[in-house]
Amino acid sequence: MPVQYANRFVLKYLRSIEMVGVLMRIFSFSLVSWMGPESPFMFVWCFNTIDAIMLAWCSILRRDPAYILLNSFWILVGIVGILRAAQILH
């Protein structure tokens, strides 16, 4: 039942959630571009993974296979980035 309520909330605010997710992605990649090697990589990867989860959820509710695939890919990339930033993967 709680998932149904969450899905209703996301559907109600779908466009706003998508815009926030896109702005988060732009911000995280801009931060890396501006700061280069001094970027707070753990923050960037966590932030980017959160926006990928948001955008994947929206694309699942929209039933948009291309964006489901794209954002699911970014979730996996984010997990690898987090593990590398934490020096768990080398």
trRosetta pair geometry for C-beta under 8 A, 3 or more apart (Angstrom, degrees):
i j d omega theta_ij theta_ji phi_ij phi_ji
1 4 5.7 -54 -157 28 41 114
1 5 6.9 37 152 -15 70 101
2 5 5.6 -54 -154 36 41 111
2 6 6.3 40 150 -19 70 105
3 6 5.5 -55 -148 39 35 112
3 7 6.1 38 152 -21 67 105
4 7 5.7 -52 -145 36 30 112
4 8 6.5 33 153 -20 63 103
5 8 5.7 -51 -150 34 32 112
5 9 6.5 34 151 -20 64 104
6 9 5.6 -53 -151 35 33 114
6 10 6.3 32 152 -18 66 105
7 10 5.7 -53 -145 38 33 110
7 11 6.2 32 156 -18 66 106
7 61 6.3 164 -154 -102 92 121
8 11 5.8 -55 -145 39 29 110
8 12 6.3 34 154 -24 64 106
9 12 5.7 -54 -150 32 29 113
9 13 6.5 -13 164 18 64 108
10 13 6.6 -79 -144 58 26 82
10 14 6.2 63 153 -86 66 71
10 17 6.0 -33 -146 3 75 168
10 57 6.0 -98 -143 137 158 117
10 58 6.5 -146 174 -89 115 68
10 61 6.0 177 111 -30 121 161
11 14 5.5 -2 -144 -49 31 112
11 61 5.8 -145 -79 175 88 143
13 16 4.6 -54 -179 50 89 116
13 17 5.3 95 117 -29 93 99
14 17 5.9 -61 -144 37 25 108
14 18 6.2 23 160 -17 64 108
14 58 5.7 126 -153 -138 85 103
14 61 6.9 -134 -109 94 121 135
14 62 7.4 120 -163 -62 139 102
15 18 5.7 -54 -146 38 30 111
15 19 6.3 30 155 -20 64 106
16 19 5.7 -54 -148 36 31 111
16 20 6.4 31 154 -18 65 105
17 20 5.8 -53 -148 37 32 111
17 21 6.3 34 152 -20 64 107
17 54 5.8 -148 171 -177 99 109
17 57 7.9 -62 144 83 142 111
17 58 5.8 177 100 -74 115 125
18 21 5.6 -55 -148 37 31 114
18 22 6.3 30 155 -18 66 105
18 54 7.8 178 -94 138 38 101
18 55 6.5 84 -128 -114 69 76
18 58 5.1 157 -76 176 93 171
19 22 5.8 -53 -146 37 31 109
19 23 6.3 30 155 -16 65 107
20 23 5.8 -57 -146 40 30 110
20 24 6.3 36 152 -24 64 105
20 51 7.9 -147 123 -121 70 93
20 54 7.0 -79 90 158 99 159
21 24 5.6 -52 -148 32 30 114
21 25 6.6 29 154 -18 63 104
21 51 4.4 136 -155 -161 72 84
21 52 7.9 141 -164 -58 113 19
21 54 4.1 -160 -89 96 120 123
21 55 4.3 163 154 -57 151 91
21 58 7.1 -141 7 4 154 138
22 25 5.7 -53 -151 35 33 111
22 26 6.4 33 152 -18 66 105
22 51 7.6 156 -51 -172 18 125
22 55 7.4 100 -58 -89 66 125
23 26 5.6 -51 -145 37 34 112
23 27 6.2 36 154 -21 65 106
24 27 5.7 -56 -149 37 29 112
24 28 6.3 25 157 -18 65 106
24 47 6.0 -152 -178 169 104 94
24 48 7.5 172 137 -98 97 40
24 50 6.9 -89 163 89 155 97
24 51 3.8 -172 91 -81 127 130
24 54 7.6 86 34 38 146 143
25 28 6.0 -54 -144 36 30 107
25 29 6.4 17 162 -7 65 109
25 48 6.4 78 -116 -129 68 77
25 51 4.9 -162 -54 122 81 153
25 52 7.8 96 -87 -60 112 69
25 55 7.7 8 -39 -31 132 145
26 29 6.4 -65 -147 44 26 101
26 30 6.0 28 156 -22 64 113
27 30 5.7 -59 -144 38 26 112
27 31 6.3 33 157 -26 64 104
27 47 7.4 -83 93 152 107 141
28 31 5.7 -49 -151 28 31 115
28 32 6.9 27 153 -13 62 103
28 44 4.9 128 -163 -152 97 78
28 47 4.8 177 -87 99 124 119
28 48 4.5 -169 126 -67 166 91
28 51 7.2 -150 -2 11 135 139
29 32 5.7 -51 -150 37 38 110
29 33 6.3 40 151 -21 67 106
29 48 7.7 88 -50 -99 76 121
30 33 5.5 -55 -146 38 33 113
30 34 6.1 26 158 -15 68 109
31 34 6.1 -59 -143 40 26 104
31 35 5.9 -7 170 8 65 117
31 39 5.9 111 135 -136 89 107
31 40 7.6 -45 156 39 133 84
31 44 5.9 -156 85 -97 127 111
32 35 6.6 -69 -128 52 22 89
32 36 7.4 82 176 -86 54 19
32 39 4.7 14 -111 -102 60 163
32 41 7.8 66 -104 -102 103 71
32 44 5.7 86 -59 -144 103 158
33 36 7.7 7 -180 -63 19 59
35 38 4.8 -108 173 78 96 85
35 39 4.2 132 88 -77 120 70
35 40 7.8 5 105 -3 164 63
36 39 6.5 -172 78 -26 20 96
39 44 5.8 8 159 -28 119 144
40 43 4.0 22 118 25 115 121
40 44 6.2 145 87 -21 66 88
41 44 5.4 -55 -141 39 34 112
41 45 6.1 29 163 -16 69 106
41 81 7.2 -135 173 176 98 98
41 84 8.0 -71 147 100 135 93
41 85 4.4 -164 115 -113 106 117
42 45 6.1 -57 -145 39 27 105
42 46 6.2 25 157 -16 63 109
42 82 6.9 71 -141 -134 69 66
42 85 4.2 167 -80 145 69 137
42 86 6.8 88 -109 -61 113 71
43 46 6.0 -61 -147 40 27 108
43 47 5.9 25 158 -18 66 113
44 47 5.8 -58 -143 40 26 111
44 48 6.0 24 158 -17 64 112
44 81 7.8 -86 99 156 89 137
45 48 5.7 -54 -139 41 29 111
45 49 6.1 30 159 -21 64 108
45 78 5.5 147 -175 -154 79 70
45 81 3.6 -164 -123 119 128 116
45 82 4.7 -176 127 -67 130 65
45 84 8.0 167 -83 55 163 90
45 85 5.4 -163 16 -10 143 143
46 49 5.8 -57 -147 36 28 110
46 50 6.5 30 154 -20 63 104
46 78 7.7 112 -99 -176 20 110
46 82 6.2 86 -71 -101 69 112
47 50 5.9 -54 -152 33 29 112
47 51 6.7 23 153 -13 63 104
48 51 5.9 -54 -148 38 33 107
48 52 6.4 36 151 -22 64 106
48 74 7.0 -116 158 175 96 108
48 78 5.3 -165 101 -105 93 111
48 81 7.2 7 67 70 131 156
49 52 5.4 -51 -147 35 34 115
49 53 6.5 38 152 -21 65 101
49 74 7.5 -176 -110 140 49 82
49 75 6.1 82 -150 -134 81 56
49 78 3.0 150 -85 160 94 148
49 79 6.6 107 -120 -53 136 56
49 81 7.5 -163 -51 59 109 114
49 82 6.5 -18 -28 -40 151 123
50 53 5.7 -52 -151 33 32 112
50 54 6.5 34 151 -18 64 104
51 54 5.5 -50 -148 36 37 115
51 55 6.1 30 156 -14 69 108
52 55 5.9 -57 -141 43 29 105
52 56 6.0 33 157 -22 65 108
52 71 5.0 164 -164 -166 74 80
52 72 7.9 147 168 -78 108 14
52 74 3.7 -155 -116 107 132 110
52 75 4.6 -173 124 -66 128 66
52 77 7.9 170 -85 53 164 94
52 78 5.6 -159 23 -19 145 141
53 56 5.8 -53 -141 37 27 111
53 57 6.3 31 157 -22 62 106
53 71 7.8 165 -69 164 15 112
53 75 6.1 90 -71 -103 69 113
54 57 5.9 -58 -154 33 26 111
54 58 6.6 23 152 -15 63 107
55 58 5.6 -51 -147 38 35 112
55 59 6.2 32 155 -17 67 107
55 67 6.9 -107 158 174 98 109
55 71 4.5 -156 100 -112 100 142
55 74 7.7 19 64 60 126 142
56 59 5.7 -57 -145 40 31 108
56 60 6.3 36 153 -24 65 104
56 67 7.7 -171 -110 141 46 80
56 68 6.4 78 -151 -138 76 53
56 71 3.7 -164 -72 116 79 124
56 72 5.6 107 -124 -63 131 62
56 74 7.8 -159 -52 58 109 100
56 75 6.2 -16 -31 -38 152 126
57 60 5.7 -51 -149 32 30 113
57 61 6.6 25 154 -13 63 106
58 61 5.9 -59 -152 39 31 108
58 62 6.2 24 152 -12 66 111
58 67 7.9 -49 92 131 88 135
59 62 5.5 -56 -141 45 34 110
59 64 4.6 -89 -158 60 85 104
59 67 3.6 -146 -121 107 140 108
59 68 4.7 -165 122 -65 118 61
59 70 7.8 164 -81 52 174 94
59 71 5.8 157 18 19 140 136
60 63 7.3 25 180 -76 32 42
60 68 5.7 93 -77 -108 66 108
62 67 7.4 16 69 62 128 134
64 67 4.4 20 109 34 119 109
64 68 6.2 160 86 -23 62 86
65 68 5.4 -53 -140 34 32 115
65 69 6.3 31 161 -17 66 105
66 69 6.0 -58 -155 37 27 109
66 70 6.3 24 151 -17 64 110
67 70 5.3 -48 -135 40 39 114
67 71 5.9 27 167 -9 70 108
68 71 6.6 -65 -143 45 21 98
68 72 6.0 22 158 -20 61 114
69 72 5.8 -59 -141 38 24 110
69 73 6.3 30 156 -23 62 106
70 73 5.8 -57 -156 32 27 114
70 74 6.7 22 150 -15 63 106
71 74 5.3 -47 -146 36 41 113
71 75 6.6 50 150 -25 65 95
72 75 5.5 -44 -152 27 36 115
72 76 6.8 34 150 -14 63 101
73 76 5.9 -58 -156 37 33 109
73 77 6.3 33 149 -17 68 107
74 77 5.3 -48 -140 40 37 114
74 78 6.0 45 155 -25 65 104
75 78 5.6 -55 -151 35 29 115
75 79 6.6 31 152 -21 63 102
76 79 5.7 -49 -148 32 33 111
76 80 6.6 31 153 -14 64 103
77 80 5.8 -57 -152 39 32 110
77 81 6.2 35 149 -21 66 108
78 81 5.4 -54 -144 38 32 114
78 82 6.2 35 156 -21 66 102
79 82 5.7 -50 -147 34 30 112
79 83 6.4 28 154 -15 63 106
80 83 5.8 -57 -148 40 31 110
80 84 6.2 29 154 -17 66 107
80 89 6.6 -55 -157 56 70 160
81 84 5.7 -56 -144 39 30 109
81 85 6.1 30 156 -19 66 107
82 85 5.7 -54 -143 38 29 110
82 86 6.2 20 157 -10 64 110
83 86 5.8 -60 -145 45 28 106
83 88 4.4 -82 -164 66 80 112
83 89 4.3 53 127 1 111 110
84 87 7.3 31 -178 -82 35 33
84 88 7.5 -88 -67 49 23 70
84 89 5.0 -54 -77 74 66 99
84 90 7.5 126 -129 -99 77 23
87 90 7.0 27 -159 -80 66 82
